[in-house]
């Protein structure tokens, strides 16, 4: 599965949450997190990074403001930080899908501050 596929699945989850279930955008973030469980807890490091990146990218683009001192936010930021801390082990190629993912990783890292985005 490539990043574009995971991104699409994430967008579908957000759309279902906001349009079909009437959830607010932060609630949609939590809903999408639950819906993406299989990707987020994959044994494949690449799939996990793809899922976390897509989840945060769609949330950021949707205008989510992450609640400070919220246990869920703290946990998911910790999960993102742990995954992104190993990015140097992650080989991205020159394919368009890899370039898109790298662009989104930079945006997510910069927005969340979980790692220094300048080194990516």
Backbone as XML, in Angstrom:
<?xml version="1.0"?>
<chain id="A" units="angstrom">
  <residue number="1" name="UNK">
    <atom name="N" x="0.844" y="-1.169" z="0.000"/>
    <atom name="CA" x="0.000" y="0.000" z="0.000"/>
    <atom name="C" x="0.897" y="1.243" z="0.000"/>
  </residue>
  <residue number="2" name="UNK">
    <atom name="N" x="0.540" y="2.218" z="-0.805"/>
    <atom name="CA" x="1.362" y="3.417" z="-0.839"/>
    <atom name="C" x="0.719" y="4.538" z="-0.025"/>
  </residue>
  <residue number="3" name="UNK">
    <atom name="N" x="1.460" y="5.629" z="0.139"/>
    <atom name="CA" x="0.997" y="6.733" z="0.972"/>
    <atom name="C" x="-0.304" y="7.328" z="0.441"/>
  </residue>
  <residue number="4" name="UNK">
    <atom name="N" x="-0.416" y="7.482" z="-0.843"/>
    <atom name="CA" x="-1.633" y="8.061" z="-1.425"/>
    <atom name="C" x="-2.871" y="7.236" z="-1.071"/>
  </residue>
  <residue number="5" name="UNK">
    <atom name="N" x="-2.730" y="5.928" z="-1.023"/>
    <atom name="CA" x="-3.848" y="5.058" z="-0.631"/>
    <atom name="C" x="-4.248" y="5.292" z="0.828"/>
  </residue>
  <residue number="6" name="UNK">
    <atom name="N" x="-3.257" y="5.378" z="1.695"/>
    <atom name="CA" x="-3.523" y="5.604" z="3.117"/>
    <atom name="C" x="-4.130" y="6.996" z="3.315"/>
  </residue>
  <residue number="7" name="UNK">
    <atom name="N" x="-3.621" y="7.980" z="2.588"/>
    <atom name="CA" x="-4.160" y="9.342" z="2.660"/>
    <atom name="C" x="-5.628" y="9.354" z="2.240"/>
  </residue>
  <residue number="8" name="UNK">
    <atom name="N" x="-5.947" y="8.653" z="1.176"/>
    <atom name="CA" x="-7.332" y="8.576" z="0.709"/>
    <atom name="C" x="-8.236" y="7.951" z="1.779"/>
  </residue>
  <residue number="9" name="UNK">
    <atom name="N" x="-7.789" y="6.846" z="2.367"/>
    <atom name="CA" x="-8.568" y="6.179" z="3.414"/>
    <atom name="C" x="-8.806" y="7.120" z="4.601"/>
  </residue>
  <residue number="10" name="UNK">
    <atom name="N" x="-7.800" y="7.897" z="4.933"/>
    <atom name="CA" x="-7.928" y="8.853" z="6.033"/>
    <atom name="C" x="-8.940" y="9.940" z="5.687"/>
  </residue>
  <residue number="11" name="UNK">
    <atom name="N" x="-8.873" y="10.444" z="4.472"/>
    <atom name="CA" x="-9.825" y="11.470" z="4.035"/>
    <atom name="C" x="-11.259" y="10.935" z="4.063"/>
  </residue>
  <residue number="12" name="UNK">
    <atom name="N" x="-11.432" y="9.696" z="3.670"/>
    <atom name="CA" x="-12.756" y="9.069" z="3.701"/>
    <atom name="C" x="-13.261" y="8.985" z="5.146"/>
  </residue>
  <residue number="13" name="UNK">
    <atom name="N" x="-12.397" y="8.586" z="6.070"/>
    <atom name="CA" x="-12.786" y="8.493" z="7.482"/>
    <atom name="C" x="-13.194" y="9.854" z="8.031"/>
  </residue>
  <residue number="14" name="UNK">
    <atom name="N" x="-12.424" y="10.884" z="7.722"/>
    <atom name="CA" x="-12.767" y="12.237" z="8.170"/>
    <atom name="C" x="-14.102" y="12.679" z="7.561"/>
  </residue>
  <residue number="15" name="UNK">
    <atom name="N" x="-14.271" y="12.426" z="6.278"/>
    <atom name="CA" x="-15.507" y="12.807" z="5.611"/>
    <atom name="C" x="-16.718" y="12.122" z="6.215"/>
  </residue>
  <residue number="16" name="UNK">
    <atom name="N" x="-16.568" y="10.842" z="6.506"/>
    <atom name="CA" x="-17.665" y="10.101" z="7.127"/>
    <atom name="C" x="-17.985" y="10.693" z="8.504"/>
  </residue>
  <residue number="17" name="UNK">
    <atom name="N" x="-16.956" y="11.025" z="9.248"/>
    <atom name="CA" x="-17.149" y="11.559" z="10.600"/>
    <atom name="C" x="-17.825" y="12.929" z="10.583"/>
  </residue>
  <residue number="18" name="UNK">
    <atom name="N" x="-17.380" y="13.797" z="9.686"/>
    <atom name="CA" x="-17.922" y="15.160" z="9.686"/>
    <atom name="C" x="-19.241" y="15.270" z="8.941"/>
  </residue>
  <residue number="19" name="UNK">
    <atom name="N" x="-19.361" y="14.583" z="7.828"/>
    <atom name="CA" x="-20.564" y="14.732" z="7.002"/>
    <atom name="C" x="-21.674" y="13.756" z="7.379"/>
  </residue>
  <residue number="20" name="UNK">
    <atom name="N" x="-21.333" y="12.516" z="7.594"/>
    <atom name="CA" x="-22.355" y="11.502" z="7.876"/>
    <atom name="C" x="-22.710" y="11.402" z="9.358"/>
  </residue>
  <residue number="21" name="UNK">
    <atom name="N" x="-21.727" y="11.639" z="10.213"/>
    <atom name="CA" x="-21.968" y="11.487" z="11.648"/>
    <atom name="C" x="-22.119" y="12.828" z="12.355"/>
  </residue>
  <residue number="22" name="UNK">
    <atom name="N" x="-21.823" y="13.928" z="11.652"/>
    <atom name="CA" x="-21.987" y="15.261" z="12.220"/>
    <atom name="C" x="-21.015" y="15.605" z="13.334"/>
  </residue>
  <residue number="23" name="UNK">
    <atom name="N" x="-19.847" y="14.985" z="13.332"/>
    <atom name="CA" x="-18.865" y="15.244" z="14.379"/>
    <atom name="C" x="-18.087" y="16.528" z="14.088"/>
  </residue>
  <residue number="24" name="UNK">
    <atom name="N" x="-17.683" y="17.214" z="15.146"/>
    <atom name="CA" x="-16.791" y="18.366" z="15.027"/>
    <atom name="C" x="-15.424" y="17.855" z="14.566"/>
  </residue>
  <residue number="25" name="UNK">
    <atom name="N" x="-14.597" y="18.741" z="14.042"/>
    <atom name="CA" x="-13.333" y="18.327" z="13.429"/>
    <atom name="C" x="-12.400" y="17.614" z="14.420"/>
  </residue>
  <residue number="26" name="UNK">
    <atom name="N" x="-12.337" y="18.060" z="15.679"/>
    <atom name="CA" x="-11.475" y="17.362" z="16.639"/>
    <atom name="C" x="-12.038" y="15.977" z="16.951"/>
  </residue>
  <residue number="27" name="UNK">
    <atom name="N" x="-13.360" y="15.868" z="17.025"/>
    <atom name="CA" x="-13.982" y="14.559" z="17.212"/>
    <atom name="C" x="-13.722" y="13.674" z="15.992"/>
  </residue>
  <residue number="28" name="UNK">
    <atom name="N" x="-13.727" y="14.288" z="14.810"/>
    <atom name="CA" x="-13.443" y="13.543" z="13.578"/>
    <atom name="C" x="-12.014" y="13.006" z="13.589"/>
  </residue>
  <residue number="29" name="UNK">
    <atom name="N" x="-11.094" y="13.767" z="14.186"/>
    <atom name="CA" x="-9.709" y="13.316" z="14.330"/>
    <atom name="C" x="-9.670" y="12.027" z="15.151"/>
  </residue>
  <residue number="30" name="UNK">
    <atom name="N" x="-10.366" y="12.023" z="16.276"/>
    <atom name="CA" x="-10.410" y="10.826" z="17.129"/>
    <atom name="C" x="-11.109" y="9.669" z="16.416"/>
  </residue>
  <residue number="31" name="UNK">
    <atom name="N" x="-12.175" y="9.979" z="15.694"/>
    <atom name="CA" x="-12.893" y="8.951" z="14.933"/>
    <atom name="C" x="-11.980" y="8.340" z="13.871"/>
  </residue>
  <residue number="32" name="UNK">
    <atom name="N" x="-11.294" y="9.196" z="13.124"/>
    <atom name="CA" x="-10.384" y="8.704" z="12.075"/>
    <atom name="C" x="-9.254" y="7.882" z="12.689"/>
  </residue>
  <residue number="33" name="UNK">
    <atom name="N" x="-8.771" y="8.298" z="13.836"/>
    <atom name="CA" x="-7.728" y="7.533" z="14.529"/>
    <atom name="C" x="-8.231" y="6.111" z="14.796"/>
  </residue>
  <residue number="34" name="UNK">
    <atom name="N" x="-9.434" y="6.008" z="15.305"/>
    <atom name="CA" x="-10.006" y="4.684" z="15.576"/>
    <atom name="C" x="-10.195" y="3.876" z="14.292"/>
  </residue>
  <residue number="35" name="UNK">
    <atom name="N" x="-10.670" y="4.541" z="13.248"/>
    <atom name="CA" x="-10.909" y="3.867" z="11.969"/>
    <atom name="C" x="-9.604" y="3.399" z="11.316"/>
  </residue>
  <residue number="36" name="UNK">
    <atom name="N" x="-8.511" y="4.097" z="11.597"/>
    <atom name="CA" x="-7.217" y="3.782" z="10.992"/>
    <atom name="C" x="-6.397" y="2.818" z="11.852"/>
  </residue>
  <residue number="37" name="UNK">
    <atom name="N" x="-7.015" y="2.222" z="12.845"/>
    <atom name="CA" x="-6.327" y="1.382" z="13.819"/>
    <atom name="C" x="-5.418" y="0.331" z="13.187"/>
  </residue>
  <residue number="38" name="UNK">
    <atom name="N" x="-5.898" y="-0.350" z="12.175"/>
    <atom name="CA" x="-5.096" y="-1.414" z="11.557"/>
    <atom name="C" x="-3.803" y="-0.856" z="10.954"/>
  </residue>
  <residue number="39" name="UNK">
    <atom name="N" x="-3.877" y="0.332" z="10.372"/>
    <atom name="CA" x="-2.682" y="0.968" z="9.801"/>
    <atom name="C" x="-1.776" y="1.500" z="10.905"/>
  </residue>
  <residue number="40" name="UNK">
    <atom name="N" x="-2.378" y="2.160" z="11.896"/>
    <atom name="CA" x="-1.607" y="2.805" z="12.961"/>
    <atom name="C" x="-0.858" y="1.815" z="13.836"/>
  </residue>
  <residue number="41" name="UNK">
    <atom name="N" x="-1.357" y="0.608" z="13.928"/>
    <atom name="CA" x="-0.711" y="-0.397" z="14.760"/>
    <atom name="C" x="-0.138" y="-1.545" z="13.930"/>
  </residue>
  <residue number="42" name="UNK">
    <atom name="N" x="0.166" y="-1.231" z="12.697"/>
    <atom name="CA" x="0.774" y="-2.201" z="11.797"/>
    <atom name="C" x="2.171" y="-2.568" z="12.286"/>
  </residue>
  <residue number="43" name="UNK">
    <atom name="N" x="2.577" y="-3.770" z="11.991"/>
    <atom name="CA" x="3.942" y="-4.183" z="12.308"/>
    <atom name="C" x="4.936" y="-3.525" z="11.363"/>
  </residue>
  <residue number="44" name="UNK">
    <atom name="N" x="4.442" y="-3.042" z="10.240"/>
    <atom name="CA" x="5.293" y="-2.356" z="9.272"/>
    <atom name="C" x="5.496" y="-0.908" z="9.699"/>
  </residue>
  <residue number="45" name="UNK">
    <atom name="N" x="6.737" y="-0.546" z="9.935"/>
    <atom name="CA" x="7.059" y="0.831" z="10.327"/>
    <atom name="C" x="6.594" y="1.813" z="9.252"/>
  </residue>
  <residue number="46" name="UNK">
    <atom name="N" x="6.787" y="1.457" z="8.003"/>
    <atom name="CA" x="6.401" y="2.342" z="6.906"/>
    <atom name="C" x="4.893" y="2.611" z="6.923"/>
  </residue>
  <residue number="47" name="UNK">
    <atom name="N" x="4.092" y="1.589" z="7.105"/>
    <atom name="CA" x="2.635" y="1.761" z="7.128"/>
    <atom name="C" x="2.228" y="2.630" z="8.314"/>
  </residue>
  <residue number="48" name="UNK">
    <atom name="N" x="2.848" y="2.421" z="9.451"/>
    <atom name="CA" x="2.542" y="3.219" z="10.642"/>
    <atom name="C" x="2.854" y="4.690" z="10.397"/>
  </residue>
  <residue number="49" name="UNK">
    <atom name="N" x="4.009" y="4.984" z="9.819"/>
    <atom name="CA" x="4.384" y="6.372" z="9.526"/>
    <atom name="C" x="3.432" y="6.962" z="8.483"/>
  </residue>
  <residue number="50" name="UNK">
    <atom name="N" x="3.085" y="6.179" z="7.487"/>
    <atom name="CA" x="2.116" y="6.655" z="6.490"/>
    <atom name="C" x="0.795" y="7.036" z="7.158"/>
  </residue>
  <residue number="51" name="UNK">
    <atom name="N" x="0.302" y="6.169" z="8.036"/>
    <atom name="CA" x="-0.990" y="6.396" z="8.681"/>
    <atom name="C" x="-0.951" y="7.607" z="9.605"/>
  </residue>
  <residue number="52" name="UNK">
    <atom name="N" x="0.080" y="7.728" z="10.409"/>
    <atom name="CA" x="0.186" y="8.878" z="11.308"/>
    <atom name="C" x="0.319" y="10.174" z="10.522"/>
  </residue>
  <residue number="53" name="UNK">
    <atom name="N" x="1.111" y="10.143" z="9.469"/>
    <atom name="CA" x="1.291" y="11.339" z="8.642"/>
    <atom name="C" x="-0.025" y="11.747" z="8.000"/>
  </residue>
  <residue number="54" name="UNK">
    <atom name="N" x="-0.726" y="10.796" z="7.415"/>
    <atom name="CA" x="-2.008" y="11.095" z="6.768"/>
    <atom name="C" x="-3.027" y="11.595" z="7.787"/>
  </residue>
  <residue number="55" name="UNK">
    <atom name="N" x="-3.087" y="10.961" z="8.944"/>
    <atom name="CA" x="-4.029" y="11.352" z="9.987"/>
    <atom name="C" x="-3.804" y="12.801" z="10.414"/>
  </residue>
  <residue number="56" name="UNK">
    <atom name="N" x="-2.561" y="13.158" z="10.692"/>
    <atom name="CA" x="-2.261" y="14.521" z="11.117"/>
    <atom name="C" x="-2.373" y="15.508" z="9.963"/>
  </residue>
  <residue number="57" name="UNK">
    <atom name="N" x="-1.963" y="15.121" z="8.774"/>
    <atom name="CA" x="-2.050" y="16.034" z="7.631"/>
    <atom name="C" x="-3.504" y="16.435" z="7.369"/>
  </residue>
  <residue number="58" name="UNK">
    <atom name="N" x="-4.392" y="15.463" z="7.332"/>
    <atom name="CA" x="-5.805" y="15.760" z="7.069"/>
    <atom name="C" x="-6.381" y="16.616" z="8.205"/>
  </residue>
  <residue number="59" name="UNK">
    <atom name="N" x="-5.990" y="16.319" z="9.434"/>
    <atom name="CA" x="-6.474" y="17.107" z="10.579"/>
    <atom name="C" x="-6.003" y="18.553" z="10.497"/>
  </residue>
  <residue number="60" name="UNK">
    <atom name="N" x="-4.736" y="18.732" z="10.192"/>
    <atom name="CA" x="-4.173" y="20.083" z="10.099"/>
    <atom name="C" x="-4.847" y="20.862" z="8.979"/>
  </residue>
  <residue number="61" name="UNK">
    <atom name="N" x="-4.993" y="20.239" z="7.834"/>
    <atom name="CA" x="-5.653" y="20.897" z="6.700"/>
    <atom name="C" x="-7.122" y="21.186" z="6.992"/>
  </residue>
  <residue number="62" name="UNK">
    <atom name="N" x="-7.727" y="20.376" z="7.863"/>
    <atom name="CA" x="-9.123" y="20.569" z="8.239"/>
    <atom name="C" x="-9.319" y="21.598" z="9.337"/>
  </residue>
  <residue number="63" name="UNK">
    <atom name="N" x="-8.212" y="22.087" z="9.901"/>
    <atom name="CA" x="-8.304" y="23.130" z="10.909"/>
    <atom name="C" x="-8.369" y="22.647" z="12.344"/>
  </residue>
  <residue number="64" name="UNK">
    <atom name="N" x="-7.966" y="21.423" z="12.591"/>
    <atom name="CA" x="-7.974" y="20.923" z="13.969"/>
    <atom name="C" x="-7.012" y="21.752" z="14.816"/>
  </residue>
  <residue number="65" name="UNK">
    <atom name="N" x="-7.499" y="22.138" z="15.965"/>
    <atom name="CA" x="-6.656" y="22.761" z="16.979"/>
    <atom name="C" x="-6.563" y="21.730" z="18.098"/>
  </residue>
  <residue number="66" name="UNK">
    <atom name="N" x="-5.362" y="21.246" z="18.306"/>
    <atom name="CA" x="-5.167" y="20.165" z="19.268"/>
    <atom name="C" x="-5.262" y="20.703" z="20.691"/>
  </residue>
  <residue number="67" name="UNK">
    <atom name="N" x="-6.066" y="20.050" z="21.499"/>
    <atom name="CA" x="-6.314" y="20.467" z="22.880"/>
    <atom name="C" x="-5.060" y="20.269" z="23.722"/>
  </residue>
  <residue number="68" name="UNK">
    <atom name="N" x="-4.690" y="21.298" z="24.434"/>
    <atom name="CA" x="-3.546" y="21.202" z="25.345"/>
    <atom name="C" x="-3.983" y="20.444" z="26.601"/>
  </residue>
  <residue number="69" name="UNK">
    <atom name="N" x="-3.059" y="19.677" z="27.146"/>
    <atom name="CA" x="-3.302" y="18.916" z="28.376"/>
    <atom name="C" x="-4.470" y="17.954" z="28.258"/>
  </residue>
  <residue number="70" name="UNK">
    <atom name="N" x="-4.685" y="17.432" z="27.063"/>
    <atom name="CA" x="-5.715" y="16.431" z="26.828"/>
    <atom name="C" x="-5.020" y="15.076" z="26.735"/>
  </residue>
  <residue number="71" name="UNK">
    <atom name="N" x="-5.444" y="14.085" z="27.507"/>
    <atom name="CA" x="-4.757" y="12.786" z="27.489"/>
    <atom name="C" x="-4.677" y="12.161" z="26.095"/>
  </residue>
  <residue number="72" name="UNK">
    <atom name="N" x="-5.758" y="12.245" z="25.298"/>
    <atom name="CA" x="-5.719" y="11.677" z="23.953"/>
    <atom name="C" x="-4.683" y="12.396" z="23.088"/>
  </residue>
  <residue number="73" name="UNK">
    <atom name="N" x="-4.705" y="13.722" z="23.130"/>
    <atom name="CA" x="-3.740" y="14.507" z="22.349"/>
    <atom name="C" x="-2.321" y="14.181" z="22.791"/>
  </residue>
  <residue number="74" name="UNK">
    <atom name="N" x="-2.095" y="14.140" z="24.089"/>
    <atom name="CA" x="-0.757" y="13.820" z="24.598"/>
    <atom name="C" x="-0.291" y="12.460" z="24.093"/>
  </residue>
  <residue number="75" name="UNK">
    <atom name="N" x="-1.169" y="11.470" z="24.141"/>
    <atom name="CA" x="-0.815" y="10.110" z="23.704"/>
    <atom name="C" x="-0.490" y="10.056" z="22.217"/>
  </residue>
  <residue number="76" name="UNK">
    <atom name="N" x="-1.330" y="10.703" z="21.411"/>
    <atom name="CA" x="-1.126" y="10.629" z="19.961"/>
    <atom name="C" x="0.105" y="11.438" z="19.530"/>
  </residue>
  <residue number="77" name="UNK">
    <atom name="N" x="0.387" y="12.555" z="20.215"/>
    <atom name="CA" x="1.610" y="13.306" z="19.927"/>
    <atom name="C" x="2.836" y="12.478" z="20.313"/>
  </residue>
  <residue number="78" name="UNK">
    <atom name="N" x="2.746" y="11.773" z="21.414"/>
    <atom name="CA" x="3.850" y="10.898" z="21.831"/>
    <atom name="C" x="4.069" y="9.792" z="20.797"/>
  </residue>
  <residue number="79" name="UNK">
    <atom name="N" x="2.983" y="9.221" z="20.313"/>
    <atom name="CA" x="3.064" y="8.172" z="19.292"/>
    <atom name="C" x="3.700" y="8.716" z="18.006"/>
  </residue>
  <residue number="80" name="UNK">
    <atom name="N" x="3.272" y="9.912" z="17.613"/>
    <atom name="CA" x="3.844" y="10.544" z="16.420"/>
    <atom name="C" x="5.332" y="10.833" z="16.614"/>
  </residue>
  <residue number="81" name="UNK">
    <atom name="N" x="5.692" y="11.377" z="17.762"/>
    <atom name="CA" x="7.090" y="11.677" z="18.052"/>
    <atom name="C" x="7.966" y="10.433" z="18.016"/>
  </residue>
  <residue number="82" name="UNK">
    <atom name="N" x="7.464" y="9.347" z="18.585"/>
    <atom name="CA" x="8.223" y="8.087" z="18.584"/>
    <atom name="C" x="8.424" y="7.574" z="17.164"/>
  </residue>
  <residue number="83" name="UNK">
    <atom name="N" x="7.381" y="7.648" z="16.345"/>
    <atom name="CA" x="7.490" y="7.185" z="14.954"/>
    <atom name="C" x="8.428" y="8.083" z="14.156"/>
  </residue>
  <residue number="84" name="UNK">
    <atom name="N" x="8.292" y="9.378" z="14.326"/>
    <atom name="CA" x="9.121" y="10.318" z="13.566"/>
    <atom name="C" x="10.572" y="10.340" z="14.047"/>
  </residue>
  <residue number="85" name="UNK">
    <atom name="N" x="10.830" y="9.912" z="15.258"/>
    <atom name="CA" x="12.205" y="9.917" z="15.765"/>
    <atom name="C" x="13.089" y="8.915" z="15.025"/>
  </residue>
  <residue number="86" name="UNK">
    <atom name="N" x="12.456" y="7.986" z="14.309"/>
    <atom name="CA" x="13.204" y="6.960" z="13.572"/>
    <atom name="C" x="13.192" y="7.204" z="12.064"/>
  </residue>
  <residue number="87" name="UNK">
    <atom name="N" x="12.830" y="8.408" z="11.655"/>
    <atom name="CA" x="12.723" y="8.682" z="10.216"/>
    <atom name="C" x="14.029" y="8.474" z="9.470"/>
  </residue>
  <residue number="88" name="UNK">
    <atom name="N" x="15.146" y="8.637" z="10.144"/>
    <atom name="CA" x="16.432" y="8.438" z="9.469"/>
    <atom name="C" x="16.595" y="6.997" z="8.996"/>
  </residue>
  <residue number="89" name="UNK">
    <atom name="N" x="15.867" y="6.072" z="9.608"/>
    <atom name="CA" x="15.906" y="4.661" z="9.210"/>
    <atom name="C" x="14.960" y="4.381" z="8.044"/>
  </residue>
  <residue number="90" name="UNK">
    <atom name="N" x="14.172" y="5.361" z="7.696"/>
    <atom name="CA" x="13.105" y="5.208" z="6.724"/>
    <atom name="C" x="13.589" y="5.707" z="5.368"/>
  </residue>
  <residue number="91" name="UNK">
    <atom name="N" x="13.660" y="4.821" z="4.403"/>
    <atom name="CA" x="14.157" y="5.191" z="3.081"/>
    <atom name="C" x="12.995" y="5.622" z="2.182"/>
  </residue>
  <residue number="92" name="UNK">
    <atom name="N" x="13.010" y="6.887" z="1.816"/>
    <atom name="CA" x="12.033" y="7.388" z="0.852"/>
    <atom name="C" x="12.750" y="7.560" z="-0.473"/>
  </residue>
  <residue number="93" name="UNK">
    <atom name="N" x="12.109" y="7.108" z="-1.523"/>
    <atom name="CA" x="12.706" y="7.204" z="-2.850"/>
    <atom name="C" x="12.329" y="8.497" z="-3.549"/>
  </residue>
  <residue number="94" name="UNK">
    <atom name="N" x="12.515" y="8.507" z="-4.835"/>
    <atom name="CA" x="12.224" y="9.703" z="-5.624"/>
    <atom name="C" x="10.873" y="9.609" z="-6.322"/>
  </residue>
  <residue number="95" name="UNK">
    <atom name="N" x="10.129" y="8.556" z="-6.058"/>
    <atom name="CA" x="8.811" y="8.405" z="-6.667"/>
    <atom name="C" x="7.893" y="9.518" z="-6.171"/>
  </residue>
  <residue number="96" name="UNK">
    <atom name="N" x="6.918" y="9.865" z="-6.982"/>
    <atom name="CA" x="5.990" y="10.951" z="-6.643"/>
    <atom name="C" x="5.297" y="10.696" z="-5.305"/>
  </residue>
  <residue number="97" name="UNK">
    <atom name="N" x="4.914" y="9.471" z="-5.031"/>
    <atom name="CA" x="4.236" y="9.152" z="-3.787"/>
    <atom name="C" x="5.150" y="9.414" z="-2.588"/>
  </residue>
  <residue number="98" name="UNK">
    <atom name="N" x="6.417" y="9.051" z="-2.701"/>
    <atom name="CA" x="7.380" y="9.301" z="-1.626"/>
    <atom name="C" x="7.615" y="10.804" z="-1.444"/>
  </residue>
  <residue number="99" name="UNK">
    <atom name="N" x="7.657" y="11.543" z="-2.539"/>
    <atom name="CA" x="7.837" y="13.001" z="-2.451"/>
    <atom name="C" x="6.650" y="13.642" z="-1.740"/>
  </residue>
  <residue number="100" name="UNK">
    <atom name="N" x="5.451" y="13.183" z="-2.051"/>
    <atom name="CA" x="4.247" y="13.700" z="-1.401"/>
    <atom name="C" x="4.290" y="13.400" z="0.097"/>
  </residue>
  <residue number="101" name="UNK">
    <atom name="N" x="4.646" y="12.172" z="0.442"/>
    <atom name="CA" x="4.711" y="11.805" z="1.852"/>
    <atom name="C" x="5.754" y="12.644" z="2.587"/>
  </residue>
  <residue number="102" name="UNK">
    <atom name="N" x="6.904" y="12.844" z="1.994"/>
    <atom name="CA" x="7.953" y="13.645" z="2.619"/>
    <atom name="C" x="7.488" y="15.083" z="2.839"/>
  </residue>
  <residue number="103" name="UNK">
    <atom name="N" x="6.797" y="15.635" z="1.865"/>
    <atom name="CA" x="6.242" y="16.988" z="2.003"/>
    <atom name="C" x="5.259" y="17.045" z="3.175"/>
  </residue>
  <residue number="104" name="UNK">
    <atom name="N" x="4.421" y="16.023" z="3.306"/>
    <atom name="CA" x="3.441" y="15.976" z="4.385"/>
    <atom name="C" x="4.113" y="15.734" z="5.735"/>
  </residue>
  <residue number="105" name="UNK">
    <atom name="N" x="5.154" y="14.917" z="5.770"/>
    <atom name="CA" x="5.905" y="14.685" z="7.012"/>
    <atom name="C" x="6.491" y="16.011" z="7.499"/>
  </residue>
  <residue number="106" name="UNK">
    <atom name="N" x="7.072" y="16.768" z="6.596"/>
    <atom name="CA" x="7.655" y="18.067" z="6.973"/>
    <atom name="C" x="6.600" y="18.999" z="7.553"/>
  </residue>
  <residue number="107" name="UNK">
    <atom name="N" x="5.447" y="19.059" z="6.914"/>
    <atom name="CA" x="4.379" y="19.922" z="7.390"/>
    <atom name="C" x="3.901" y="19.473" z="8.770"/>
  </residue>
  <residue number="108" name="UNK">
    <atom name="N" x="3.670" y="18.190" z="8.939"/>
    <atom name="CA" x="3.187" y="17.656" z="10.216"/>
    <atom name="C" x="4.232" y="17.883" z="11.316"/>
  </residue>
  <residue number="109" name="UNK">
    <atom name="N" x="5.483" y="17.604" z="11.020"/>
    <atom name="CA" x="6.548" y="17.794" z="12.012"/>
    <atom name="C" x="6.667" y="19.260" z="12.405"/>
  </residue>
  <residue number="110" name="UNK">
    <atom name="N" x="6.574" y="20.140" z="11.437"/>
    <atom name="CA" x="6.658" y="21.569" z="11.705"/>
    <atom name="C" x="5.476" y="22.046" z="12.548"/>
  </residue>
  <residue number="111" name="UNK">
    <atom name="N" x="4.287" y="21.594" z="12.203"/>
    <atom name="CA" x="3.070" y="22.011" z="12.902"/>
    <atom name="C" x="3.028" y="21.492" z="14.343"/>
  </residue>
  <residue number="112" name="UNK">
    <atom name="N" x="3.371" y="20.228" z="14.505"/>
    <atom name="CA" x="3.258" y="19.606" z="15.828"/>
    <atom name="C" x="4.474" y="19.845" z="16.717"/>
  </residue>
  <residue number="113" name="UNK">
    <atom name="N" x="5.629" y="20.052" z="16.102"/>
    <atom name="CA" x="6.851" y="20.262" z="16.860"/>
    <atom name="C" x="7.400" y="19.006" z="17.522"/>
  </residue>
  <residue number="114" name="UNK">
    <atom name="N" x="6.949" y="17.826" z="17.075"/>
    <atom name="CA" x="7.417" y="16.598" z="17.717"/>
    <atom name="C" x="8.877" y="16.288" z="17.407"/>
  </residue>
  <residue number="115" name="UNK">
    <atom name="N" x="9.355" y="16.778" z="16.268"/>
    <atom name="CA" x="10.773" y="16.689" z="15.916"/>
    <atom name="C" x="11.139" y="17.959" z="15.158"/>
  </residue>
  <residue number="116" name="UNK">
    <atom name="N" x="12.419" y="18.197" z="14.996"/>
    <atom name="CA" x="12.894" y="19.346" z="14.238"/>
    <atom name="C" x="12.695" y="19.057" z="12.749"/>
  </residue>
  <residue number="117" name="UNK">
    <atom name="N" x="11.790" y="19.786" z="12.137"/>
    <atom name="CA" x="11.443" y="19.545" z="10.734"/>
    <atom name="C" x="12.539" y="20.001" z="9.777"/>
  </residue>
  <residue number="118" name="UNK">
    <atom name="N" x="13.455" y="20.835" z="10.228"/>
    <atom name="CA" x="14.487" y="21.345" z="9.315"/>
    <atom name="C" x="15.454" y="20.261" z="8.872"/>
  </residue>
  <residue number="119" name="UNK">
    <atom name="N" x="15.565" y="19.205" z="9.645"/>
    <atom name="CA" x="16.497" y="18.131" z="9.307"/>
    <atom name="C" x="15.922" y="17.031" z="8.452"/>
  </residue>
  <residue number="120" name="UNK">
    <atom name="N" x="14.668" y="17.194" z="8.057"/>
    <atom name="CA" x="14.011" y="16.144" z="7.282"/>
    <atom name="C" x="14.242" y="16.383" z="5.800"/>
  </residue>
</chain>
